[in-house]
Amino acid sequence: MKITVDQDKCCGAGTCVLLAPDVFDQRDEDGIVVLLDSQPPAGLHALVHEAASVCPASAIAVSE
């Protein structure tokens, strides 16, 4: 799994951080997504896929 985020698309909803805090964080100043781990362990894959699917701005892309 490889994850990329488009910070220009991010609206700062923070759902990704709530679902997968080991993979995503938010900048303090504006809440924009920060990718902490672009290749997380298999145990986090389901949460990452869920985070990508619920992102209101479609700012998270996941490839296998």
Secondary structure, DSSP 4 states (H G I P E B T S, - for coil): -EEEE-TTT-----HHHHH-TTTEEE-TTT--EEES-SS--GGGHHHHHHHHHH-TT--EEEE-
